[in-house]
């Protein structure tokens, strides 16, 4: 067991208390991963500015990336959170599983996106020409490419924070790929 507990509102700086209050009012609670960022005076504000920055990608496209990157990085917290968020954005449970596997047979554009995001995450940004050409052929632009790379990096940051700290997951657990395969 890791020696990390989730900081409470009373244990964080005044600046981070304001962020906790804002999250509470918008989300209804302070997710444990955001509270864990509050071990640092500046990390919550810095991370939220990064994560909530403007992008050319829509919410569904961001969830495609979040799901596959969290799977590649083995982050159970983000797999759970983004399975819930993916469903809130219109994906079915089966589609979230497919996206975590790096495939999207239900949507050709998402197929190109998930393959690119998975390749970026697995190969430290070194993607094949075919993967990149498929992404552009699906209708994505160079602006979208840059935004995908930023999204992969943003998600990896949170994946790493959870993987290092092991704080409790406060979202419904995402099924493992093996469990889902057996249940299907």
SEDRENPA-587146 format. One record per atom (N, C-alpha, C): residue number from 0; y, z, x; atom name. Coordinates in nm, 2 decimals, m for minus. Atoms other than C-alpha are relative to their C-alpha. Layout:
N
resi|py|pz|px|name
NUM|Y|Z|X|CA
...
***
This chain:
184
resi|py|pz|px|name
0|m0.12|0.00|0.08|N
0|0.00|0.00|0.00|CA
0|0.12|0.00|0.09|C
1|m0.12|0.01|m0.08|N
1|0.34|m0.09|0.13|CA
1|0.10|0.11|m0.04|C
2|m0.08|m0.12|0.02|N
2|0.60|0.18|0.17|CA
2|0.13|m0.04|m0.08|C
3|m0.12|0.04|0.07|N
3|0.85|0.01|m0.07|CA
3|m0.02|0.04|m0.15|C
4|m0.01|m0.02|0.14|N
4|0.95|0.14|m0.41|CA
4|0.12|m0.07|m0.05|C
5|m0.11|0.07|0.06|N
5|1.18|m0.03|m0.65|CA
5|0.12|0.09|0.00|C
6|m0.12|m0.08|0.01|N
6|1.53|0.11|m0.60|CA
6|0.05|0.02|m0.14|C
7|m0.06|m0.03|0.13|N
7|1.69|0.27|m0.91|CA
7|0.15|m0.03|0.01|C
8|m0.14|0.03|0.01|N
8|2.04|0.21|m1.02|CA
8|0.08|0.11|0.08|C
9|m0.07|m0.11|m0.07|N
9|2.14|0.56|m0.88|CA
9|m0.02|m0.01|0.15|C
10|0.02|0.01|m0.14|N
10|2.00|0.47|m0.54|CA
10|0.07|m0.12|0.07|C
11|m0.06|0.12|m0.06|N
11|2.20|0.15|m0.48|CA
11|0.15|0.02|0.00|C
12|m0.15|m0.01|m0.02|N
12|2.56|0.09|m0.38|CA
12|0.07|m0.03|m0.13|C
13|m0.08|0.02|0.11|N
13|2.84|0.07|m0.63|CA
13|0.00|m0.15|m0.03|C
14|0.00|0.15|0.02|N
14|2.86|m0.31|m0.58|CA
14|m0.13|m0.05|m0.07|C
15|0.13|0.04|0.06|N
15|2.49|m0.34|m0.66|CA
15|m0.03|0.06|m0.14|C
16|0.00|m0.06|0.13|N
16|2.52|m0.11|m0.96|CA
16|0.06|m0.10|m0.10|C
17|m0.07|0.10|0.09|N
17|2.76|m0.37|m1.11|CA
17|m0.10|m0.12|m0.03|C
18|0.09|0.11|0.02|N
18|2.50|m0.64|m1.05|CA
18|m0.12|0.04|m0.09|C
19|0.10|m0.06|0.09|N
19|2.23|m0.42|m1.21|CA
19|0.05|m0.01|m0.14|C
20|m0.05|0.00|0.13|N
20|2.45|m0.38|m1.51|CA
20|0.01|m0.14|m0.06|C
21|m0.01|0.14|0.04|N
21|2.52|m0.75|m1.53|CA
21|m0.14|m0.06|m0.04|C
22|0.13|0.05|0.03|N
22|2.15|m0.83|m1.51|CA
22|m0.06|0.07|m0.13|C
23|0.05|m0.08|0.12|N
23|2.07|m0.56|m1.77|CA
23|0.06|m0.07|m0.13|C
24|m0.06|0.06|0.11|N
24|2.32|m0.72|m2.01|CA
24|m0.05|m0.14|m0.03|C
25|0.04|0.14|0.02|N
25|2.20|m1.08|m1.96|CA
25|m0.15|m0.02|m0.02|C
26|0.14|0.01|0.00|N
26|1.83|m1.03|m1.91|CA
26|m0.07|0.10|m0.09|C
27|0.06|m0.10|0.08|N
27|1.77|m0.71|m2.09|CA
27|m0.07|0.11|0.09|C
28|0.06|m0.10|m0.09|N
28|1.63|m0.53|m1.78|CA
28|0.04|m0.06|0.14|C
29|m0.02|0.05|m0.14|N
29|1.67|m0.55|m1.40|CA
29|m0.14|m0.02|0.06|C
30|0.14|0.03|m0.05|N
30|1.36|m0.73|m1.27|CA
30|m0.01|0.07|0.14|C
31|0.03|m0.07|m0.13|N
31|1.20|m0.54|m0.98|CA
31|0.04|m0.08|0.12|C
32|m0.03|0.07|m0.12|N
32|1.25|m0.82|m0.74|CA
32|0.15|0.00|0.03|C
33|m0.15|m0.01|m0.02|N
33|1.63|m0.82|m0.79|CA
33|0.04|0.14|0.04|C
34|m0.02|m0.14|m0.04|N
34|1.63|m0.44|m0.76|CA
34|m0.03|0.01|0.15|C
35|0.05|m0.01|m0.14|N
35|1.44|m0.48|m0.43|CA
35|0.10|m0.07|0.10|C
36|m0.11|0.06|m0.08|N
36|1.72|m0.71|m0.30|CA
36|0.10|0.10|0.03|C
37|m0.10|m0.10|m0.02|N
37|1.94|m0.41|m0.34|CA
37|m0.02|0.10|0.11|C
38|0.01|m0.08|m0.13|N
38|1.80|m0.24|m0.03|CA
38|0.11|m0.04|0.09|C
39|m0.11|0.05|m0.07|N
39|2.07|m0.45|0.12|CA
39|0.13|0.01|m0.08|C
40|m0.14|0.00|0.07|N
40|2.44|m0.40|0.03|CA
40|0.04|m0.14|m0.05|C
41|m0.05|0.13|0.04|N
41|2.50|m0.77|0.02|CA
41|m0.10|m0.10|m0.05|C
42|0.10|0.10|0.03|N
42|2.17|m0.94|m0.05|CA
42|0.00|m0.04|m0.15|C
43|0.01|0.05|0.14|N
43|2.18|m0.93|m0.44|CA
43|0.11|m0.10|m0.03|C
44|m0.11|0.10|0.04|N
44|2.52|m1.10|m0.47|CA
44|m0.02|m0.13|0.08|C
45|0.02|0.12|m0.08|N
45|2.44|m1.34|m0.19|CA
45|m0.12|m0.08|m0.06|C
46|0.11|0.07|0.06|N
46|2.10|m1.43|m0.34|CA
46|0.03|m0.06|m0.14|C
47|m0.03|0.05|0.14|N
47|2.23|m1.46|m0.70|CA
47|0.10|m0.12|0.01|C
48|m0.09|0.11|m0.02|N
48|2.51|m1.69|m0.58|CA
48|m0.08|m0.13|0.04|C
49|0.08|0.10|m0.05|N
49|2.25|m1.90|m0.40|CA
49|m0.09|m0.06|m0.12|C
50|0.09|0.03|0.10|N
50|2.00|m1.90|m0.69|CA
50|0.07|m0.07|m0.13|C
51|m0.07|0.04|0.13|N
51|2.26|m1.96|m0.97|CA
51|0.10|m0.11|0.03|C
52|m0.10|0.11|m0.04|N
52|2.46|m2.23|m0.78|CA
52|m0.02|m0.13|m0.08|C
53|0.01|0.12|0.08|N
53|2.53|m2.56|m0.95|CA
53|m0.10|m0.10|0.07|C
54|0.11|0.09|m0.05|N
54|2.25|m2.82|m0.91|CA
54|0.00|m0.13|m0.09|C
55|0.02|0.12|0.07|N
55|2.17|m3.17|m1.02|CA
55|m0.13|0.00|m0.08|C
56|0.13|m0.02|0.07|N
56|1.83|m3.04|m1.15|CA
56|0.02|0.08|m0.13|C
57|m0.01|m0.08|0.12|N
57|1.78|m2.92|m1.50|CA
57|m0.10|0.12|0.01|C
58|0.08|m0.13|0.00|N
58|1.60|m2.59|m1.59|CA
58|m0.15|m0.03|0.01|C
59|0.15|0.04|m0.01|N
59|1.26|m2.76|m1.64|CA
59|m0.03|m0.04|0.14|C
60|0.03|0.04|m0.13|N
60|1.28|m2.93|m1.31|CA
60|0.00|0.11|0.10|C
61|m0.01|m0.11|m0.09|N
61|1.38|m2.61|m1.14|CA
61|m0.13|0.08|m0.01|C
62|0.13|m0.07|0.02|N
62|1.07|m2.44|m1.30|CA
62|m0.12|m0.07|0.06|C
63|0.10|0.08|m0.07|N
63|0.85|m2.72|m1.17|CA
63|m0.01|0.04|0.14|C
64|m0.01|m0.03|m0.14|N
64|0.96|m2.64|m0.82|CA
64|m0.04|0.15|0.02|C
65|0.03|m0.14|m0.01|N
65|0.95|m2.26|m0.87|CA
65|m0.15|0.03|m0.01|C
66|0.15|m0.02|0.03|N
66|0.59|m2.27|m1.00|CA
66|m0.08|m0.04|0.12|C
67|0.08|0.05|m0.11|N
67|0.45|m2.48|m0.72|CA
67|0.03|0.07|0.13|C
68|m0.04|m0.06|m0.13|N
68|0.64|m2.32|m0.43|CA
68|m0.06|0.15|m0.01|C
69|0.05|m0.14|0.01|N
69|0.54|m1.97|m0.56|CA
69|m0.15|0.00|0.02|C
70|0.14|0.01|m0.03|N
70|0.18|m2.08|m0.56|CA
70|m0.03|m0.03|0.14|C
71|0.03|0.03|m0.15|N
71|0.19|m2.23|m0.21|CA
71|0.02|0.12|0.08|C
72|m0.03|m0.12|m0.08|N
72|0.35|m1.91|m0.08|CA
72|m0.08|0.12|m0.05|C
73|0.08|m0.11|0.04|N
73|0.10|m1.69|m0.27|CA
73|0.07|0.12|m0.05|C
74|m0.08|m0.11|0.06|N
74|0.37|m1.49|m0.45|CA
74|m0.04|0.03|m0.14|C
75|0.04|m0.03|0.14|N
75|0.21|m1.32|m0.75|CA
75|0.12|0.04|m0.09|C
76|m0.12|m0.04|0.08|N
76|0.55|m1.18|m0.86|CA
76|0.06|m0.13|m0.06|C
77|m0.07|0.12|0.04|N
77|0.71|m1.53|m0.88|CA
77|m0.09|m0.09|m0.09|C
78|0.09|0.08|0.09|N
78|0.40|m1.69|m1.03|CA
78|0.01|0.06|m0.14|C
79|m0.01|m0.07|0.13|N
79|0.42|m1.43|m1.31|CA
79|0.14|m0.03|m0.07|C
80|m0.14|0.02|0.06|N
80|0.80|m1.46|m1.36|CA
80|0.02|m0.14|m0.04|C
81|m0.03|0.14|0.03|N
81|0.81|m1.84|m1.35|CA
81|m0.10|m0.06|m0.10|C
82|0.08|0.04|0.12|N
82|0.51|m1.88|m1.58|CA
82|0.07|0.04|m0.13|C
83|m0.08|m0.04|0.12|N
83|0.71|m1.68|m1.83|CA
83|0.12|m0.09|m0.02|C
84|m0.12|0.08|0.01|N
84|1.03|m1.87|m1.76|CA
84|m0.04|m0.15|m0.03|C
85|0.04|0.13|0.03|N
85|0.84|m2.20|m1.76|CA
85|m0.03|m0.02|m0.15|C
86|0.03|0.00|0.14|N
86|0.71|m2.12|m2.11|CA
86|0.13|0.00|m0.08|C
87|m0.13|m0.01|0.07|N
87|1.06|m2.03|m2.22|CA
87|0.07|m0.13|0.01|C
88|m0.06|0.13|m0.01|N
88|1.17|m2.37|m2.10|CA
88|m0.09|m0.12|m0.05|C
89|0.08|0.10|0.07|N
89|0.90|m2.55|m2.30|CA
89|m0.13|m0.05|0.06|C
90|0.14|0.03|m0.05|N
90|0.59|m2.57|m2.08|CA
90|m0.10|0.08|m0.07|C
91|0.11|m0.08|0.05|N
91|0.26|m2.47|m2.21|CA
91|m0.07|0.08|0.11|C
92|0.08|m0.07|m0.10|N
92|0.03|m2.23|m2.03|CA
92|m0.08|m0.09|0.09|C
93|0.08|0.10|m0.08|N
93|m0.19|m2.52|m1.92|CA
93|0.09|m0.08|0.09|C
94|m0.09|0.07|m0.08|N
94|0.11|m2.71|m1.79|CA
94|0.05|0.08|0.12|C
95|m0.04|m0.09|m0.11|N
95|0.22|m2.41|m1.58|CA
95|m0.11|0.01|0.10|C
96|0.11|0.00|m0.09|N
96|m0.12|m2.40|m1.43|CA
96|m0.01|m0.13|0.08|C
97|0.01|0.13|m0.06|N
97|m0.12|m2.77|m1.36|CA
97|0.12|m0.01|0.11|C
98|m0.11|0.01|m0.10|N
98|0.23|m2.74|m1.19|CA
98|m0.03|0.09|0.12|C
99|0.03|m0.08|m0.11|N
99|0.11|m2.45|m0.98|CA
99|m0.10|m0.07|0.09|C
100|0.10|0.08|m0.08|N
100|m0.18|m2.68|m0.86|CA
100|0.07|m0.11|0.07|C
101|m0.07|0.11|m0.06|N
101|0.08|m2.94|m0.77|CA
101|m0.02|m0.13|m0.07|C
102|0.02|0.12|0.08|N
102|0.02|m3.18|m1.05|CA
102|0.07|0.01|m0.13|C
103|m0.07|0.00|0.13|N
103|0.19|m3.29|m1.37|CA
103|m0.05|m0.13|m0.07|C
104|0.05|0.12|0.07|N
104|m0.04|m3.54|m1.55|CA
104|0.07|m0.03|m0.13|C
105|m0.07|0.01|0.13|N
105|0.17|m3.48|m1.86|CA
105|0.14|m0.07|0.01|C
106|m0.13|0.06|m0.02|N
106|0.49|m3.63|m1.71|CA
106|0.01|m0.06|0.13|C
107|0.00|0.08|m0.12|N
107|0.52|m3.90|m1.45|CA
107|0.12|0.05|0.09|C
108|m0.12|m0.04|m0.08|N
108|0.87|m3.78|m1.33|CA
108|m0.03|0.14|0.06|C
109|0.04|m0.13|m0.06|N
109|0.75|m3.42|m1.29|CA
109|m0.11|m0.01|0.10|C
110|0.11|0.02|m0.10|N
110|0.44|m3.55|m1.11|CA
110|0.06|m0.03|0.14|C
111|m0.06|0.03|m0.13|N
111|0.66|m3.70|m0.84|CA
111|0.08|0.12|0.06|C
112|m0.08|m0.11|m0.04|N
112|0.88|m3.39|m0.83|CA
112|m0.09|0.11|0.06|C
113|0.09|m0.11|m0.05|N
113|0.59|m3.14|m0.80|CA
113|m0.07|m0.03|0.13|C
114|0.06|0.04|m0.13|N
114|0.42|m3.34|m0.53|CA
114|0.10|0.01|0.12|C
115|m0.10|m0.02|m0.10|N
115|0.74|m3.35|m0.33|CA
115|0.02|0.15|0.04|C
116|m0.03|m0.14|m0.03|N
116|0.82|m2.98|m0.37|CA
116|m0.12|0.07|0.07|C
117|0.12|m0.05|m0.06|N
117|0.46|m2.89|m0.28|CA
117|m0.01|m0.04|0.15|C
118|0.00|0.05|m0.14|N
118|0.47|m3.11|0.03|CA
118|0.10|0.07|0.09|C
119|m0.11|m0.07|m0.08|N
119|0.80|m2.96|0.14|CA
119|m0.04|0.14|0.04|C
120|0.04|m0.14|m0.02|N
120|0.66|m2.61|0.10|CA
120|m0.11|0.01|0.10|C
121|0.12|m0.01|m0.09|N
121|0.33|m2.67|0.27|CA
121|0.02|m0.06|0.14|C
122|m0.02|0.07|m0.13|N
122|0.46|m2.89|0.55|CA
122|0.13|0.03|0.07|C
123|m0.12|m0.03|m0.07|N
123|0.78|m2.72|0.65|CA
123|0.10|m0.11|m0.01|C
124|m0.09|0.11|0.02|N
124|0.98|m3.01|0.51|CA
124|m0.04|m0.14|0.05|C
125|0.05|0.12|m0.05|N
125|0.78|m3.28|0.68|CA
125|m0.08|m0.07|m0.10|C
126|0.07|0.07|0.11|N
126|0.69|m3.51|0.39|CA
126|m0.03|m0.14|0.04|C
127|0.03|0.14|m0.03|N
127|0.52|m3.85|0.40|CA
127|0.10|m0.09|m0.07|C
128|m0.09|0.11|0.06|N
128|0.71|m4.17|0.32|CA
128|m0.05|m0.03|m0.14|C
129|0.05|0.02|0.14|N
129|0.48|m4.22|0.02|CA
129|0.05|0.10|m0.10|C
130|m0.05|m0.11|0.09|N
130|0.57|m3.88|m0.13|CA
130|0.15|m0.02|m0.03|C
131|m0.15|0.02|0.02|N
131|0.94|m3.95|m0.08|CA
131|0.03|m0.12|m0.08|C
132|m0.02|0.12|0.08|N
132|0.92|m4.30|m0.21|CA
132|m0.04|0.01|m0.14|C
133|0.04|m0.02|0.14|N
133|0.73|m4.19|m0.52|CA
133|0.11|0.08|m0.07|C
134|m0.11|m0.08|0.06|N
134|1.01|m3.93|m0.58|CA
134|0.12|m0.09|m0.04|C
135|m0.11|0.09|0.03|N
135|1.28|m4.20|m0.56|CA
135|m0.04|m0.10|m0.11|C
136|0.05|0.09|0.10|N
136|1.07|m4.44|m0.77|CA
136|0.00|0.06|m0.14|C
137|0.01|m0.07|0.13|N
137|1.04|m4.18|m1.04|CA
137|0.14|0.01|m0.06|C
138|m0.13|m0.01|0.05|N
138|1.42|m4.20|m1.08|CA
138|0.09|0.11|0.06|C
139|m0.08|m0.10|m0.06|N
139|1.54|m3.92|m0.86|CA
139|0.09|m0.06|0.11|C
140|m0.10|0.05|m0.09|N
140|1.84|m3.96|m0.63|CA
140|0.00|0.08|0.13|C
141|m0.01|m0.08|m0.12|N
141|1.93|m3.84|m0.28|CA
141|0.07|0.13|m0.03|C
142|m0.05|m0.13|0.05|N
142|2.14|m3.57|m0.45|CA
142|m0.11|0.09|m0.05|C
143|0.12|m0.08|0.05|N
143|1.83|m3.46|m0.63|CA
143|m0.08|0.05|0.11|C
144|0.08|m0.03|m0.12|N
144|1.64|m3.46|m0.30|CA
144|0.06|0.13|0.07|C
145|m0.06|m0.12|m0.07|N
145|1.89|m3.22|m0.14|CA
145|m0.01|0.12|m0.09|C
146|0.01|m0.11|0.09|N
146|1.89|m3.00|m0.45|CA
146|m0.15|0.06|m0.01|C
147|0.14|m0.04|m0.01|N
147|1.50|m2.99|m0.44|CA
147|m0.02|0.09|0.12|C
148|0.02|m0.07|m0.13|N
148|1.51|m2.88|m0.08|CA
148|0.07|0.14|m0.01|C
149|m0.06|m0.13|0.02|N
149|1.76|m2.60|m0.16|CA
149|m0.08|0.09|m0.09|C
150|0.08|m0.08|0.10|N
150|1.55|m2.49|m0.46|CA
150|m0.12|0.06|0.07|C
151|0.12|m0.05|m0.07|N
151|1.24|m2.47|m0.24|CA
151|0.04|0.11|0.09|C
152|m0.04|m0.11|m0.08|N
152|1.43|m2.26|0.01|CA
152|0.03|0.13|m0.07|C
153|m0.04|m0.12|0.08|N
153|1.57|m2.03|m0.25|CA
153|m0.12|0.07|m0.05|C
154|0.12|m0.06|0.05|N
154|1.23|m1.97|m0.41|CA
154|m0.08|0.06|0.11|C
155|0.07|m0.05|m0.11|N
155|1.07|m1.92|m0.07|CA
155|0.06|0.14|0.04|C
156|m0.06|m0.13|m0.04|N
156|1.32|m1.64|0.00|CA
156|m0.05|0.11|m0.09|C
157|0.05|m0.11|0.09|N
157|1.21|m1.44|m0.31|CA
157|m0.15|0.02|0.02|C
158|0.15|m0.02|m0.03|N
158|0.84|m1.52|m0.24|CA
158|m0.02|0.09|0.12|C
159|0.01|m0.08|m0.12|N
159|0.88|m1.38|0.11|CA
159|0.03|0.15|m0.03|C
160|m0.04|m0.14|0.03|N
160|1.06|m1.07|m0.02|CA
160|m0.11|0.07|m0.07|C
161|0.11|m0.07|0.07|N
161|0.78|m0.99|m0.26|CA
161|m0.13|0.01|0.09|C
162|0.12|m0.01|m0.08|N
162|0.50|m1.08|m0.02|CA
162|0.01|0.11|0.11|C
163|m0.02|m0.11|m0.10|N
163|0.65|m0.84|0.24|CA
163|0.00|0.14|m0.06|C
164|m0.02|m0.14|0.06|N
164|0.74|m0.55|0.01|CA
164|m0.12|0.04|m0.09|C
165|0.10|m0.03|0.09|N
165|0.46|m0.58|m0.24|CA
165|0.04|0.09|m0.12|C
166|m0.05|m0.08|0.12|N
166|0.67|m0.42|m0.52|CA
166|m0.07|m0.05|m0.12|C
167|0.08|0.03|0.13|N
167|0.51|m0.41|m0.87|CA
167|0.06|m0.12|m0.07|C
168|m0.04|0.12|0.08|N
168|0.52|m0.72|m1.08|CA
168|0.03|0.06|m0.14|C
169|m0.04|m0.05|0.13|N
169|0.71|m0.65|m1.41|CA
169|0.01|m0.11|m0.10|C
170|0.01|0.11|0.10|N
170|0.63|m0.97|m1.59|CA
170|m0.15|m0.01|m0.03|C
171|0.14|0.01|0.03|N
171|0.30|m1.05|m1.77|CA
171|m0.07|m0.08|0.12|C
172|0.07|0.06|m0.11|N
172|0.05|m1.14|m1.50|CA
172|m0.03|m0.15|m0.03|C
173|0.04|0.14|0.01|N
173|0.00|m1.52|m1.44|CA
173|m0.15|m0.01|0.02|C
174|0.14|0.01|m0.02|N
174|m0.36|m1.62|m1.47|CA
174|m0.02|m0.07|0.14|C
175|0.03|0.07|m0.13|N
175|m0.52|m1.71|m1.13|CA
175|m0.05|m0.14|m0.04|C
176|0.04|0.14|0.03|N
176|m0.60|m2.08|m1.10|CA
176|m0.15|0.00|m0.03|C
177|0.14|m0.01|0.02|N
177|m0.97|m1.98|m1.08|CA
177|m0.03|0.06|m0.14|C
178|0.02|m0.06|0.13|N
178|m0.95|m1.76|m1.40|CA
178|0.02|m0.11|m0.11|C
179|m0.04|0.10|0.10|N
179|m0.78|m2.04|m1.59|CA
179|m0.11|m0.11|m0.01|C
180|0.11|0.10|0.00|N
180|m1.05|m2.29|m1.48|CA
180|m0.12|0.04|m0.07|C
181|0.12|m0.06|0.07|N
181|m1.33|m2.06|m1.60|CA
181|0.02|0.01|m0.15|C
182|m0.03|m0.02|0.14|N
182|m1.15|m2.00|m1.93|CA
182|0.01|m0.13|m0.08|C
183|m0.02|0.13|0.06|N
183|m1.10|m2.37|m2.00|CA
183|m0.13|m0.06|m0.05|C
***
